[in-house]
Amino acid sequence: MSAIDLLLHLDHWDLDVPAPRAALALARRLGARLDALYVADLPAAAFSLPEAVPVQLEETQRRVAEAHTHAPHWQQLLGAHGLAGAWRVTQGDTVQTVSQAASGYDFLIMERSQQRSDAPVGFGSVSRCVFASGRPVLVVPDLAPVPDLGARVLVAWNGSRESALALAAAIPILQKADDVLVLDGSEMNADLLPVLPPPGLADWLQRHGIRARVEVLDTNPSHAAGPALLDAAHKHAADLIVMGAWSRSRLAQMMLGGTTRHLFMHGDVPMLVAH
């Protein structure tokens, strides 16, 4: 079995919240290594006022020093779950630093706050890391219950490059899942060259050892995909949604709405996304 490495980004030290719980659950399911990364954010704007630089640097160093003191707690938590991993601390611009670190991992795990968004959906730290890291990202809403992760999976398939990337990334999770439901909305992209080799989705899933039920997603214009997917996830009792992210541009999604935007704003189920 291939080794799998997970990276959990933390912007706080509370480990009894949905994102760390989801990371631990995924690591246990996959037999993966799980590293945590705390970044003391130091954006370029911090250097715009020369007189403020010493204060910014001193505060950043204080947070770095405090973060290092939490390493034993992380190791105890990993040990309690029979997992291996490291506690990593650094400073810098969050998006740039996390995206660079994530390039050496199979999955990046990030918390998405439903209450304190740092920017419009598509332009916040989590959204930008989805674009910049080039890695599949497990986005965990801070309101998600996370009783488990990867046991009951809903795959949102629309035939796009992004959904193909998400589906391929999720193979090790889907192979171990107890139940997989694929909602096929590819009819909306029927005019595009299929991204999967012929004869298509059902054969692809079978050849990769994934037992799944495939149902057609209602693509009627009056039936918005975002609310429909979230409703289906609740009915399916899914603990994970697998989907492509931003098959339209971020600006188009912000102006016109879109599936990714809706689920990032309103979703309460962890999402494995890829762009």
C-alpha positions as CSV (number, residue, x, y, z in Angstrom):
1,M,0.0,0.0,0.0
2,S,1.3,3.4,-0.9
3,A,2.2,5.9,1.8
4,I,-0.1,8.9,2.2
5,D,0.9,12.1,3.8
6,L,-1.7,14.6,5.1
7,L,-1.0,18.3,6.1
8,L,-3.4,20.0,8.5
9,H,-3.2,23.8,8.5
10,L,-4.0,25.5,11.8
11,D,-4.5,29.2,12.5
12,H,-5.2,28.5,16.2
13,W,-4.2,26.0,18.8
14,D,-7.6,24.4,19.6
15,L,-7.4,20.8,18.5
16,D,-10.9,19.8,19.7
17,V,-12.7,21.4,16.7
18,P,-14.0,19.9,13.4
19,A,-10.8,20.4,11.2
20,P,-8.4,18.5,13.5
21,R,-11.1,15.8,14.1
22,A,-11.6,15.4,10.4
23,A,-7.9,15.2,9.8
24,L,-7.5,12.5,12.5
25,A,-10.4,10.5,11.1
26,L,-9.0,10.6,7.6
27,A,-5.5,9.7,8.7
28,R,-6.9,6.7,10.6
29,R,-9.0,5.6,7.7
30,L,-6.1,5.8,5.2
31,G,-3.3,4.7,7.6
32,A,-1.7,8.1,6.8
33,R,0.9,10.3,8.3
34,L,-0.6,13.5,9.7
35,D,1.5,16.7,10.1
36,A,0.1,19.9,11.5
37,L,1.3,23.3,10.3
38,Y,0.9,26.5,12.2
39,V,1.7,29.7,10.3
40,A,2.2,33.0,12.2
41,D,0.8,35.1,9.4
42,L,3.1,37.9,8.3
43,P,1.7,39.4,5.1
44,A,3.6,41.7,2.8
45,A,1.3,44.5,4.0
46,A,3.0,44.3,7.4
47,F,6.0,46.1,5.9
48,S,4.1,48.9,4.3
49,L,4.8,51.2,7.3
50,P,8.4,51.0,8.3
51,E,7.8,52.3,11.8
52,A,5.3,49.4,12.4
53,V,7.7,46.6,11.2
54,P,9.5,46.0,14.6
55,V,6.1,45.7,16.3
56,Q,4.8,43.3,13.7
57,L,8.0,41.1,13.9
58,E,8.0,41.0,17.7
59,E,4.3,39.9,17.7
60,T,5.0,37.3,15.0
61,Q,8.0,35.9,17.0
62,R,5.8,35.8,20.1
63,R,3.2,33.7,18.3
64,V,5.9,31.4,16.8
65,A,7.4,30.8,20.3
66,E,3.9,30.1,21.8
67,A,3.1,27.7,18.9
68,H,6.1,25.6,19.6
69,T,4.9,24.9,23.2
70,H,1.9,23.0,21.7
71,A,4.0,20.4,20.0
72,P,3.8,17.9,23.0
73,H,0.0,18.1,22.9
74,W,-0.1,17.3,19.2
75,Q,2.2,14.3,19.7
76,Q,0.0,13.0,22.5
77,L,-3.1,13.3,20.3
78,L,-1.4,11.5,17.5
79,G,-0.2,8.8,19.9
80,A,-3.7,8.3,21.3
81,H,-5.0,7.6,17.7
82,G,-2.0,5.4,16.8
83,L,-0.7,7.9,14.2
84,A,2.6,9.3,13.3
85,G,3.3,12.9,12.3
86,A,5.0,16.2,13.2
87,W,4.1,19.6,14.6
88,R,5.5,22.3,12.2
89,V,5.7,26.0,12.9
90,T,6.8,28.9,10.6
91,Q,6.0,32.4,9.7
92,G,5.1,34.2,6.5
93,D,2.2,34.9,4.2
94,T,-0.4,32.2,5.0
95,V,-1.4,31.4,1.4
96,Q,2.1,31.4,0.0
97,T,3.5,29.4,2.9
98,V,0.8,26.8,3.2
99,S,0.6,26.3,-0.6
100,Q,4.4,25.8,-0.8
101,A,4.3,23.3,2.1
102,A,1.3,21.4,0.7
103,S,3.2,20.5,-2.5
104,G,4.9,17.7,-0.6
105,Y,1.7,16.2,0.7
106,D,-1.1,14.2,-0.8
107,F,-3.9,16.2,0.9
108,L,-4.2,19.6,2.5
109,I,-6.8,20.0,5.2
110,M,-8.1,23.5,6.1
111,E,-10.9,24.9,8.3
112,R,-13.5,27.1,6.6
113,S,-15.1,29.5,9.0
114,Q,-18.8,30.1,8.3
115,Q,-18.9,33.0,10.8
116,R,-15.8,35.0,10.2
117,S,-15.0,34.9,6.5
118,D,-11.8,36.8,5.8
119,A,-12.8,37.7,2.2
120,P,-15.6,37.0,-0.3
121,V,-15.9,33.3,-1.1
122,G,-13.3,32.5,-3.7
123,F,-10.8,35.1,-2.5
124,G,-10.2,34.1,1.2
125,S,-7.2,32.1,2.4
126,V,-8.9,28.7,2.0
127,S,-10.1,29.4,-1.5
128,R,-6.8,30.9,-2.6
129,C,-4.9,27.8,-1.3
130,V,-7.2,25.6,-3.4
131,F,-5.9,27.5,-6.4
132,A,-2.3,28.0,-5.3
133,S,-1.4,24.7,-3.8
134,G,-2.2,22.5,-6.8
135,R,-3.3,19.8,-4.2
136,P,-6.6,18.3,-3.3
137,V,-7.9,20.2,-0.3
138,L,-10.2,18.9,2.4
139,V,-12.3,21.9,3.4
140,V,-13.9,21.5,6.8
141,P,-16.6,23.9,7.8
142,D,-16.2,24.9,11.4
143,L,-19.8,23.9,12.1
144,A,-19.4,20.4,10.7
145,P,-20.3,17.7,13.2
146,V,-17.6,15.2,11.9
147,P,-18.8,12.0,13.5
148,D,-16.6,10.2,10.9
149,L,-15.0,10.9,7.6
150,G,-15.0,8.8,4.4
151,A,-17.5,6.2,5.5
152,R,-20.4,7.6,3.5
153,V,-19.3,9.7,0.5
154,L,-21.3,11.8,-2.0
155,V,-19.4,12.5,-5.3
156,A,-20.6,15.5,-7.3
157,W,-19.7,14.7,-10.9
158,N,-20.2,17.2,-13.8
159,G,-17.7,15.9,-16.3
160,S,-15.4,18.9,-15.9
161,R,-11.6,18.8,-15.5
162,E,-12.0,19.9,-11.9
163,S,-14.4,17.1,-10.9
164,A,-12.1,14.6,-12.6
165,L,-9.2,15.9,-10.5
166,A,-11.2,15.6,-7.3
167,L,-12.5,12.1,-8.2
168,A,-8.9,10.9,-9.0
169,A,-7.6,12.4,-5.7
170,A,-10.3,10.7,-3.8
171,I,-9.6,7.2,-5.0
172,P,-8.0,5.9,-1.8
173,I,-10.9,7.3,0.2
174,L,-13.6,5.9,-2.1
175,Q,-12.0,2.5,-2.2
176,K,-12.3,2.2,1.6
177,A,-15.8,3.8,1.9
178,D,-18.8,1.9,3.1
179,D,-21.2,3.7,0.7
180,V,-20.5,5.9,-2.3
181,L,-23.2,7.8,-4.1
182,V,-22.3,9.6,-7.3
183,L,-24.6,12.4,-8.6
184,D,-24.0,12.7,-12.3
185,G,-24.7,16.1,-13.6
186,S,-22.5,15.8,-16.7
187,E,-25.3,16.4,-19.1
188,M,-24.7,20.1,-18.5
189,N,-21.3,19.7,-20.1
190,A,-22.3,17.2,-22.7
191,D,-20.7,19.3,-25.5
192,L,-17.2,19.1,-24.0
193,L,-14.7,16.4,-24.7
194,P,-15.1,13.7,-22.0
195,V,-12.2,13.9,-19.5
196,L,-12.5,10.2,-18.5
197,P,-11.5,7.4,-21.0
198,P,-14.4,5.6,-22.7
199,P,-16.8,4.1,-22.0
200,G,-17.0,6.6,-19.1
201,L,-17.8,7.1,-15.4
202,A,-19.3,3.7,-14.4
203,D,-16.5,1.8,-16.0
204,W,-13.9,4.1,-14.5
205,L,-15.2,3.6,-11.0
206,Q,-15.4,-0.2,-11.4
207,R,-11.8,-0.4,-12.8
208,H,-10.5,1.5,-9.8
209,G,-12.2,-0.8,-7.3
210,I,-14.9,1.6,-6.3
211,R,-18.4,0.3,-5.6
212,A,-20.8,3.2,-6.2
213,R,-24.3,4.0,-7.0
214,V,-24.7,6.5,-9.9
215,E,-27.8,8.7,-10.0
216,V,-28.5,11.5,-12.4
217,L,-28.6,15.0,-10.9
218,D,-31.5,17.1,-12.0
219,T,-30.0,19.8,-14.1
220,N,-33.2,21.7,-14.8
221,P,-32.3,25.4,-14.7
222,S,-34.7,26.0,-11.9
223,H,-33.0,23.3,-9.8
224,A,-29.8,25.0,-8.5
225,A,-27.0,22.4,-8.2
226,G,-25.6,23.8,-4.9
227,P,-28.7,23.5,-2.8
228,A,-29.5,20.2,-4.5
229,L,-26.1,18.7,-3.7
230,L,-26.3,19.8,-0.1
231,D,-29.8,18.4,0.3
232,A,-28.6,15.1,-1.2
233,A,-25.7,15.0,1.1
234,H,-28.0,15.4,4.1
235,K,-30.4,12.8,2.8
236,H,-27.5,10.4,2.2
237,A,-26.1,11.1,5.7
238,A,-22.8,11.8,3.9
239,D,-19.8,12.6,6.0
240,L,-17.8,13.8,2.9
241,I,-18.5,15.5,-0.4
242,V,-16.1,15.1,-3.3
243,M,-16.3,17.8,-6.0
244,G,-14.4,20.0,-8.3
245,A,-14.0,23.6,-7.3
246,W,-14.5,26.6,-9.5
247,S,-15.1,25.1,-12.9
248,R,-16.2,28.7,-13.7
249,S,-14.0,31.6,-12.7
250,R,-14.1,33.0,-9.2
251,L,-15.4,36.3,-10.4
252,A,-18.2,34.6,-12.3
253,Q,-19.1,32.6,-9.3
254,M,-19.1,35.6,-7.1
255,M,-21.3,37.6,-9.5
256,L,-23.6,34.8,-10.8
257,G,-23.5,32.3,-8.0
258,G,-22.3,28.8,-8.4
259,T,-22.1,25.3,-6.8
260,T,-18.7,25.9,-5.1
261,R,-19.7,29.3,-3.8
262,H,-23.0,28.0,-2.3
263,L,-21.3,25.0,-0.6
264,F,-18.5,27.1,0.8
265,M,-21.0,29.6,2.2
266,H,-23.7,27.2,3.4
267,G,-22.2,23.7,3.6
268,D,-21.9,21.8,6.9
269,V,-20.3,18.7,5.4
270,P,-16.5,18.4,4.8
271,M,-15.6,18.7,1.1
272,L,-12.7,17.3,-0.7
273,V,-12.2,19.7,-3.6
274,A,-9.7,20.1,-6.4
275,H,-9.0,22.8,-9.0
